[in-house]
Amino acid sequence: MLNKIGFTPWIIKNPTPNPKSREKIMMIGADVYHKRGNDSVAAVIGTLDDQFTKFCSFHSVQPVKGQEIMKNISAQVLNCVKEYKIYNKSLPTTIIFYRDGVGQGQLDIVKKQEVKTIQDSLLEKFGDKSPKLVFLVVTKRLNDRFFGFDESNKGKSDVLTNPRNGLILHSSGNLCNDDLDFFMVA
């Protein structure tokens, strides 16, 4: 109810920032909604404040039904940054971008099209004041499986279980595509 009338229902206290740091972080999330027989809708939502409790959002219909790659993502990101600038009277220094709904087979296309388009448009619009971009693709339908050992099984180490929440696995070997890929168990 509070949220509907413009209040913040709760805030997670962030660690005290370095007083010399002028870091201003904006988080953006993006996904494409598909419903059989209807248009696909691409949506972007961005945070406006330091506590990540105020938001702006933009959406558009994809040119082709069922299309996952967002064709106008850079315009939506620029709109989010414009709203951030109006709210804060300054640009964010860093954008942490979460992209959902992309399959493993589409990762290269996302890097080559969406990420490049966003970087190019930010650079064109803001030049050397352009925010840094951290781009994270969230994939949930994976064939990779990880196991842990059940530590409560009285010394028997042959009982495999699901890994504990918070596990982060990174490898520059066969596991991941490059040094920037990682797996996280939420």
Phi and psi restraints in degrees (value plus and minus 20) as a CYANA .aco file:
   2 LEU   PHI     -79.7   -39.7
   2 LEU   PSI     -62.2   -22.2
   3 ASN   PHI     -81.1   -41.1
   3 ASN   PSI     -60.0   -20.0
   4 LYS   PHI     -83.6   -43.6
   4 LYS   PSI     -47.7    -7.7
   5 ILE   PHI    -122.5   -82.5
   5 ILE   PSI      -6.5    33.5
   6 GLY   PHI      80.2   120.2
   6 GLY   PSI     -16.2    23.8
   7 PHE   PHI    -115.4   -75.4
   7 PHE   PSI     143.4   183.4
   8 THR   PHI    -117.2   -77.2
   8 THR   PSI      99.1   139.1
   9 PRO   PHI     -90.2   -50.2
   9 PRO   PSI     -49.9    -9.9
  10 TRP   PHI    -181.0  -141.0
  10 TRP   PSI     138.9   178.9
  11 ILE   PHI    -156.2  -116.2
  11 ILE   PSI     114.8   154.8
  12 ILE   PHI    -110.3   -70.3
  12 ILE   PSI     102.9   142.9
  13 LYS   PHI     -89.6   -49.6
  13 LYS   PSI     101.9   141.9
  14 ASN   PHI    -100.7   -60.7
  14 ASN   PSI     134.1   174.1
  15 PRO   PHI     -78.9   -38.9
  15 PRO   PSI     130.6   170.6
  16 THR   PHI     -82.5   -42.5
  16 THR   PSI     102.4   142.4
  17 PRO   PHI     -92.9   -52.9
  17 PRO   PSI     139.6   179.6
  18 ASN   PHI     -83.3   -43.3
  18 ASN   PSI     103.1   143.1
  19 PRO   PHI     -80.3   -40.3
  19 PRO   PSI     -43.6    -3.6
  20 LYS   PHI    -102.3   -62.3
  20 LYS   PSI     -35.6     4.4
  21 SER   PHI     -98.4   -58.4
  21 SER   PSI     116.1   156.1
  22 ARG   PHI    -130.1   -90.1
  22 ARG   PSI       5.3    45.3
  23 GLU   PHI     -85.7   -45.7
  23 GLU   PSI     105.9   145.9
  24 LYS   PHI    -143.8  -103.8
  24 LYS   PSI      92.4   132.4
  25 ILE   PHI    -123.5   -83.5
  25 ILE   PSI     113.6   153.6
  26 MET   PHI    -137.3   -97.3
  26 MET   PSI     112.2   152.2
  27 MET   PHI    -124.0   -84.0
  27 MET   PSI     117.6   157.6
  28 ILE   PHI    -149.2  -109.2
  28 ILE   PSI     118.0   158.0
  29 GLY   PHI    -142.3  -102.3
  29 GLY   PSI     124.9   164.9
  30 ALA   PHI    -161.7  -121.7
  30 ALA   PSI     125.0   165.0
  31 ASP   PHI    -177.7  -137.7
  31 ASP   PSI     144.7   184.7
  32 VAL   PHI    -139.6   -99.6
  32 VAL   PSI     108.6   148.6
  33 TYR   PHI    -116.1   -76.1
  33 TYR   PSI     110.6   150.6
  34 HIS   PHI    -143.1  -103.1
  34 HIS   PSI     112.2   152.2
  35 LYS   PHI    -151.2  -111.2
  35 LYS   PSI     108.5   148.5
  36 ARG   PHI     -69.8   -29.8
  36 ARG   PSI     107.3   147.3
  37 GLY   PHI      66.8   106.8
  37 GLY   PSI     -31.3     8.7
  38 ASN   PHI    -131.2   -91.2
  38 ASN   PSI     150.7   190.7
  39 ASP   PHI     -86.4   -46.4
  39 ASP   PSI     133.2   173.2
  40 SER   PHI    -109.6   -69.6
  40 SER   PSI     117.3   157.3
  41 VAL   PHI    -138.2   -98.2
  41 VAL   PSI     104.2   144.2
  42 ALA   PHI    -113.5   -73.5
  42 ALA   PSI     113.1   153.1
  43 ALA   PHI    -154.1  -114.1
  43 ALA   PSI     124.6   164.6
  44 VAL   PHI    -151.7  -111.7
  44 VAL   PSI     115.9   155.9
  45 ILE   PHI    -149.2  -109.2
  45 ILE   PSI     116.8   156.8
  46 GLY   PHI    -150.3  -110.3
  46 GLY   PSI     128.3   168.3
  47 THR   PHI    -103.9   -63.9
  47 THR   PSI     132.3   172.3
  48 LEU   PHI    -135.6   -95.6
  48 LEU   PSI     -42.3    -2.3
  49 ASP   PHI    -140.6  -100.6
  49 ASP   PSI     149.3   189.3
  50 ASP   PHI     -87.4   -47.4
  50 ASP   PSI     -43.5    -3.5
  51 GLN   PHI    -111.4   -71.4
  51 GLN   PSI     -21.0    19.0
  52 PHE   PHI      39.2    79.2
  52 PHE   PSI      23.6    63.6
  53 THR   PHI    -136.4   -96.4
  53 THR   PSI     -32.4     7.6
  54 LYS   PHI    -131.2   -91.2
  54 LYS   PSI     119.3   159.3
  55 PHE   PHI    -155.1  -115.1
  55 PHE   PSI     138.9   178.9
  56 CYS   PHI    -150.1  -110.1
  56 CYS   PSI     134.1   174.1
  57 SER   PHI    -164.8  -124.8
  57 SER   PSI     131.2   171.2
  58 PHE   PHI    -161.4  -121.4
  58 PHE   PSI     127.2   167.2
  59 HIS   PHI    -164.1  -124.1
  59 HIS   PSI     140.7   180.7
  60 SER   PHI    -177.1  -137.1
  60 SER   PSI     135.2   175.2
  61 VAL   PHI    -100.7   -60.7
  61 VAL   PSI     113.8   153.8
  62 GLN   PHI     -89.6   -49.6
  62 GLN   PSI     127.9   167.9
  63 PRO   PHI     -82.5   -42.5
  63 PRO   PSI     -47.9    -7.9
  64 VAL   PHI    -147.9  -107.9
  64 VAL   PSI     114.7   154.7
  65 LYS   PHI     -81.1   -41.1
  65 LYS   PSI     117.9   157.9
  66 GLY   PHI      61.4   101.4
  66 GLY   PSI     -18.2    21.8
  67 GLN   PHI     -98.0   -58.0
  67 GLN   PSI     103.5   143.5
  68 GLU   PHI    -110.4   -70.4
  68 GLU   PSI     -54.9   -14.9
  69 ILE   PHI     -91.1   -51.1
  69 ILE   PSI     104.3   144.3
  70 MET   PHI    -100.9   -60.9
  70 MET   PSI      93.8   133.8
  71 LYS   PHI     -94.8   -54.8
  71 LYS   PSI     -50.5   -10.5
  72 ASN   PHI    -133.4   -93.4
  72 ASN   PSI      11.7    51.7
  73 ILE   PHI     -82.4   -42.4
  73 ILE   PSI     -56.3   -16.3
  74 SER   PHI     -86.7   -46.7
  74 SER   PSI     -56.8   -16.8
  75 ALA   PHI     -84.9   -44.9
  75 ALA   PSI     -60.6   -20.6
  76 GLN   PHI     -87.6   -47.6
  76 GLN   PSI     -59.7   -19.7
  77 VAL   PHI     -85.3   -45.3
  77 VAL   PSI     -63.6   -23.6
  78 LEU   PHI     -80.7   -40.7
  78 LEU   PSI     -57.3   -17.3
  79 ASN   PHI     -84.0   -44.0
  79 ASN   PSI     -60.5   -20.5
  80 CYS   PHI     -83.4   -43.4
  80 CYS   PSI     -64.6   -24.6
  81 VAL   PHI     -85.1   -45.1
  81 VAL   PSI     -57.5   -17.5
  82 LYS   PHI     -81.6   -41.6
  82 LYS   PSI     -63.8   -23.8
  83 GLU   PHI     -84.5   -44.5
  83 GLU   PSI     -60.0   -20.0
  84 TYR   PHI     -79.9   -39.9
  84 TYR   PSI     -64.3   -24.3
  85 LYS   PHI     -85.0   -45.0
  85 LYS   PSI     -59.1   -19.1
  86 ILE   PHI     -84.2   -44.2
  86 ILE   PSI     -63.9   -23.9
  87 TYR   PHI     -88.7   -48.7
  87 TYR   PSI     -60.0   -20.0
  88 ASN   PHI    -124.7   -84.7
  88 ASN   PSI     -29.0    11.0
  89 LYS   PHI      41.7    81.7
  89 LYS   PSI       3.8    43.8
  90 SER   PHI    -181.3  -141.3
  90 SER   PSI     142.2   182.2
  91 LEU   PHI    -101.1   -61.1
  91 LEU   PSI     133.8   173.8
  92 PRO   PHI     -89.8   -49.8
  92 PRO   PSI     130.2   170.2
  93 THR   PHI    -106.2   -66.2
  93 THR   PSI     -47.5    -7.5
  94 THR   PHI    -159.4  -119.4
  94 THR   PSI     117.6   157.6
  95 ILE   PHI    -132.5   -92.5
  95 ILE   PSI     102.1   142.1
  96 ILE   PHI    -120.3   -80.3
  96 ILE   PSI      93.8   133.8
  97 PHE   PHI    -130.5   -90.5
  97 PHE   PSI     101.5   141.5
  98 TYR   PHI    -125.9   -85.9
  98 TYR   PSI      99.3   139.3
  99 ARG   PHI    -129.8   -89.8
  99 ARG   PSI     101.1   141.1
 100 ASP   PHI    -128.3   -88.3
 100 ASP   PSI     141.9   181.9
 101 GLY   PHI      64.9   104.9
 101 GLY   PSI     -11.2    28.8
 102 VAL   PHI    -119.6   -79.6
 102 VAL   PSI     109.4   149.4
 103 GLY   PHI     -99.7   -59.7
 103 GLY   PSI     143.6   183.6
 104 GLN   PHI     -80.0   -40.0
 104 GLN   PSI     -51.4   -11.4
 105 GLY   PHI     -93.1   -53.1
 105 GLY   PSI     -30.9     9.1
 106 GLN   PHI    -125.1   -85.1
 106 GLN   PSI     -18.3    21.7
 107 LEU   PHI     -80.9   -40.9
 107 LEU   PSI     -62.6   -22.6
 108 ASP   PHI     -84.5   -44.5
 108 ASP   PSI     -59.0   -19.0
 109 ILE   PHI     -84.7   -44.7
 109 ILE   PSI     -61.0   -21.0
 110 VAL   PHI     -82.1   -42.1
 110 VAL   PSI     -64.1   -24.1
 111 LYS   PHI     -82.3   -42.3
 111 LYS   PSI     -65.7   -25.7
 112 LYS   PHI     -95.5   -55.5
 112 LYS   PSI     -52.1   -12.1
 113 GLN   PHI    -122.7   -82.7
 113 GLN   PSI     -81.9   -41.9
 114 GLU   PHI     -87.7   -47.7
 114 GLU   PSI     -72.3   -32.3
 115 VAL   PHI     -82.1   -42.1
 115 VAL   PSI     -66.2   -26.2
 116 LYS   PHI     -82.6   -42.6
 116 LYS   PSI     -63.1   -23.1
 117 THR   PHI     -81.4   -41.4
 117 THR   PSI     -63.0   -23.0
 118 ILE   PHI     -84.6   -44.6
 118 ILE   PSI     -68.5   -28.5
 119 GLN   PHI     -79.6   -39.6
 119 GLN   PSI     -65.4   -25.4
 120 ASP   PHI     -82.9   -42.9
 120 ASP   PSI     -62.8   -22.8
 121 SER   PHI     -89.7   -49.7
 121 SER   PSI     -57.7   -17.7
 122 LEU   PHI     -84.3   -44.3
 122 LEU   PSI     -63.2   -23.2
 123 LEU   PHI     -84.9   -44.9
 123 LEU   PSI     -62.2   -22.2
 124 GLU   PHI     -84.6   -44.6
 124 GLU   PSI     -61.0   -21.0
 125 LYS   PHI     -98.1   -58.1
 125 LYS   PSI     -59.8   -19.8
 126 PHE   PHI    -137.2   -97.2
 126 PHE   PSI     -25.4    14.6
 127 GLY   PHI      39.7    79.7
 127 GLY   PSI    -152.7  -112.7
 128 ASP   PHI     -93.2   -53.2
 128 ASP   PSI     -28.7    11.3
 129 LYS   PHI    -111.9   -71.9
 129 LYS   PSI     -12.9    27.1
 130 SER   PHI     -81.0   -41.0
 130 SER   PSI     115.5   155.5
 131 PRO   PHI     -85.1   -45.1
 131 PRO   PSI     128.1   168.1
 132 LYS   PHI     -89.8   -49.8
 132 LYS   PSI     127.4   167.4
 133 LEU   PHI    -137.0   -97.0
 133 LEU   PSI     102.6   142.6
 134 VAL   PHI    -130.2   -90.2
 134 VAL   PSI      95.3   135.3
 135 PHE   PHI    -131.5   -91.5
 135 PHE   PSI      98.2   138.2
 136 LEU   PHI    -136.5   -96.5
 136 LEU   PSI     107.8   147.8
 137 VAL   PHI    -121.8   -81.8
 137 VAL   PSI     104.9   144.9
 138 VAL   PHI    -118.5   -78.5
 138 VAL   PSI      94.9   134.9
 139 THR   PHI    -137.1   -97.1
 139 THR   PSI     119.5   159.5
 140 LYS   PHI    -138.9   -98.9
 140 LYS   PSI     -41.3    -1.3
 141 ARG   PHI    -119.0   -79.0
 141 ARG   PSI      65.8   105.8
 142 LEU   PHI    -136.8   -96.8
 142 LEU   PSI     132.7   172.7
 143 ASN   PHI    -114.9   -74.9
 143 ASN   PSI     -28.4    11.6
 144 ASP   PHI     -91.3   -51.3
 144 ASP   PSI     119.3   159.3
 145 ARG   PHI    -149.3  -109.3
 145 ARG   PSI     117.8   157.8
 146 PHE   PHI    -147.5  -107.5
 146 PHE   PSI     125.6   165.6
 147 PHE   PHI    -151.9  -111.9
 147 PHE   PSI     134.3   174.3
 148 GLY   PHI    -142.1  -102.1
 148 GLY   PSI     153.6   193.6
 149 PHE   PHI    -119.9   -79.9
 149 PHE   PSI     121.3   161.3
 150 ASP   PHI     -95.6   -55.6
 150 ASP   PSI      84.5   124.5
 151 GLU   PHI     -93.2   -53.2
 151 GLU   PSI     -37.5     2.5
 152 SER   PHI    -111.4   -71.4
 152 SER   PSI     -10.2    29.8
 153 ASN   PHI    -111.9   -71.9
 153 ASN   PSI      14.1    54.1
 154 LYS   PHI      30.4    70.4
 154 LYS   PSI      31.2    71.2
 155 GLY   PHI      65.4   105.4
 155 GLY   PSI     -29.5    10.5
 156 LYS   PHI     -99.6   -59.6
 156 LYS   PSI      93.6   133.6
 157 SER   PHI    -115.1   -75.1
 157 SER   PSI     -13.5    26.5
 158 ASP   PHI    -115.6   -75.6
 158 ASP   PSI     -14.5    25.5
 159 VAL   PHI    -115.0   -75.0
 159 VAL   PSI      93.6   133.6
 160 LEU   PHI    -111.2   -71.2
 160 LEU   PSI     123.3   163.3
 161 THR   PHI    -154.0  -114.0
 161 THR   PSI     154.9   194.9
 162 ASN   PHI     -89.3   -49.3
 162 ASN   PSI     128.2   168.2
 163 PRO   PHI     -87.4   -47.4
 163 PRO   PSI     135.5   175.5
 164 ARG   PHI     -91.3   -51.3
 164 ARG   PSI     132.5   172.5
 165 ASN   PHI     -77.9   -37.9
 165 ASN   PSI     122.5   162.5
 166 GLY   PHI      76.1   116.1
 166 GLY   PSI     -26.9    13.1
 167 LEU   PHI     -82.3   -42.3
 167 LEU   PSI     108.6   148.6
 168 ILE   PHI    -140.7  -100.7
 168 ILE   PSI     106.1   146.1
 169 LEU   PHI    -140.2  -100.2
 169 LEU   PSI     103.9   143.9
 170 HIS   PHI    -153.0  -113.0
 170 HIS   PSI     116.9   156.9
 171 SER   PHI    -174.3  -134.3
 171 SER   PSI     122.0   162.0
 172 SER   PHI    -115.5   -75.5
 172 SER   PSI      -8.9    31.1
 173 GLY   PHI    -108.0   -68.0
 173 GLY   PSI    -160.2  -120.2
 174 ASN   PHI     -93.3   -53.3
 174 ASN   PSI     -37.8     2.2
 175 LEU   PHI     -86.1   -46.1
 175 LEU   PSI     -61.5   -21.5
 176 CYS   PHI    -142.2  -102.2
 176 CYS   PSI     138.5   178.5
 177 ASN   PHI     -89.4   -49.4
 177 ASN   PSI     -59.7   -19.7
 178 ASP   PHI    -174.3  -134.3
 178 ASP   PSI    -198.4  -158.4
 179 ASP   PHI     -86.3   -46.3
 179 ASP   PSI     -30.0    10.0
 180 LEU   PHI    -116.8   -76.8
 180 LEU   PSI     -25.1    14.9
 181 ASP   PHI    -109.3   -69.3
 181 ASP   PSI     125.6   165.6
 182 PHE   PHI    -173.5  -133.5
 182 PHE   PSI     141.2   181.2
 183 PHE   PHI    -130.5   -90.5
 183 PHE   PSI     120.1   160.1
 184 MET   PHI    -154.5  -114.5
 184 MET   PSI     113.0   153.0
 185 VAL   PHI    -114.1   -74.1
 185 VAL   PSI      96.9   136.9
